[in-house]
Amino acid sequence: MKYKILLLVFTFIITSCENDSISDLTTETTPTAGGTSYDFGWSQNGDSIDQQLSIEVGDTVIWTWGSGTHNLEQIGDITEPGFAEGYYSSGHVYSHTFTTIGAHDYLCGPHPNTMYGTITVTE
């Protein structure tokens, strides 16, 4: 009986770790002269649901397309010049260096319920 309870608790702990926060899904690379770069996956496998990141002006975010065809659309009231990317398939890489302070919402046009996020830019 104890073994079954332990197994159940262990299984619960392991499965609850599957939906990690975006900070666990984001890789921060070495700071460069222009700021820091952050890497995101951009696919429909769950990594792209409600991506949240706080960065500073001059930092760069890099999205790498996973399987399927996706785009990156800026939505909301605050606009960031040049922050958008057309339709591409797996393997495409898009990067953007942010210069406008505020919360920048974005999504994938064909998959708006499963691929979206916010980049919050501060000074």
C-alpha positions as CSV (number, residue, x, y, z in Angstrom):
1,M,0.0,0.0,0.0
2,K,2.8,2.4,0.9
3,Y,4.5,1.6,-2.4
4,K,1.3,2.5,-4.4
5,I,0.9,5.8,-2.5
6,L,4.6,6.7,-3.1
7,L,4.3,5.8,-6.8
8,L,1.1,7.9,-7.1
9,V,2.8,10.9,-5.4
10,F,5.9,10.5,-7.5
11,T,3.8,10.3,-10.7
12,F,1.9,13.4,-9.7
13,I,5.1,15.4,-9.1
14,I,6.6,14.3,-12.4
15,T,3.5,15.1,-14.5
16,S,2.9,18.5,-12.9
17,C,6.4,19.6,-14.1
18,E,5.5,19.1,-17.7
19,N,3.9,22.5,-18.1
20,D,6.9,24.6,-17.1
21,S,6.8,28.4,-17.1
22,I,8.1,30.3,-20.2
23,S,11.2,31.2,-18.3
24,D,12.1,27.5,-18.3
25,L,11.4,27.4,-22.1
26,T,13.5,30.5,-22.9
27,T,17.2,30.3,-23.2
28,E,19.1,33.5,-22.4
29,T,22.3,33.7,-24.4
30,T,25.5,35.6,-23.7
31,P,25.0,39.4,-23.5
32,T,26.4,41.3,-26.5
33,A,27.5,44.9,-27.1
34,G,23.9,45.7,-28.1
35,G,22.1,43.9,-25.3
36,T,21.0,40.4,-24.4
37,S,19.5,37.8,-26.8
38,Y,16.7,35.4,-25.9
39,D,15.7,32.3,-27.8
40,F,12.1,31.1,-28.2
41,G,10.7,28.1,-30.0
42,W,7.7,29.0,-32.3
43,S,5.5,26.0,-32.9
44,Q,2.2,24.4,-32.0
45,N,3.6,21.8,-29.6
46,G,2.7,23.8,-26.5
47,D,6.0,25.8,-26.1
48,S,4.4,28.9,-27.7
49,I,1.3,29.2,-25.5
50,D,1.4,32.5,-23.6
51,Q,5.1,33.2,-23.9
52,Q,6.0,36.0,-21.4
53,L,9.3,37.8,-21.3
54,S,10.6,41.0,-19.8
55,I,13.6,42.6,-21.5
56,E,15.4,45.9,-21.7
57,V,15.5,48.3,-24.7
58,G,18.2,47.0,-27.1
59,D,17.7,43.3,-26.2
60,T,17.0,40.9,-29.0
61,V,14.4,38.0,-29.1
62,I,15.0,35.2,-31.5
63,W,12.1,32.9,-32.6
64,T,12.9,29.5,-34.3
65,W,10.0,28.0,-36.3
66,G,9.1,24.4,-35.3
67,S,6.9,22.1,-37.4
68,G,4.2,23.5,-39.6
69,T,3.8,26.9,-41.2
70,H,3.5,30.0,-38.9
71,N,3.8,33.7,-38.9
72,L,4.4,36.3,-36.2
73,E,1.9,39.2,-36.0
74,Q,2.1,42.2,-33.6
75,I,-1.3,42.9,-32.0
76,G,-2.4,45.5,-29.5
77,D,-2.0,49.3,-29.1
78,I,1.8,49.6,-28.8
79,T,3.6,49.3,-32.0
80,E,7.2,48.3,-32.5
81,P,8.6,49.2,-35.9
82,G,9.5,46.1,-37.9
83,F,8.1,43.6,-35.4
84,A,6.4,41.1,-37.6
85,E,7.3,38.1,-39.8
86,G,5.6,36.4,-42.8
87,Y,4.6,32.8,-43.2
88,Y,7.5,30.3,-43.0
89,S,7.9,26.6,-42.3
90,S,10.1,24.6,-39.9
91,G,13.6,25.8,-39.4
92,H,13.0,29.5,-40.2
93,V,14.7,31.9,-37.7
94,Y,13.5,35.5,-37.0
95,S,15.1,37.9,-34.7
96,H,14.0,41.4,-33.5
97,T,15.8,44.0,-31.4
98,F,13.2,45.9,-29.4
99,T,13.5,49.7,-29.1
100,T,10.0,50.8,-27.9
101,I,9.1,50.6,-24.2
102,G,5.9,48.8,-23.3
103,A,4.1,45.5,-23.6
104,H,4.2,44.1,-27.1
105,D,1.6,41.4,-27.7
106,Y,2.0,39.0,-30.6
107,L,0.5,35.8,-32.1
108,C,0.5,33.3,-35.0
109,G,-2.3,34.2,-37.3
110,P,-3.4,30.6,-38.1
111,H,-3.0,29.5,-34.5
112,P,-4.0,32.4,-32.3
113,N,-5.3,30.2,-29.4
114,T,-2.1,28.2,-29.1
115,M,0.7,30.5,-30.2
116,Y,0.8,33.9,-28.6
117,G,2.8,35.9,-26.0
118,T,3.9,39.3,-24.7
119,I,7.3,40.9,-24.7
120,T,7.5,43.6,-22.1
121,V,10.3,46.1,-22.8
122,T,11.7,48.4,-20.0
123,E,14.5,50.9,-19.9
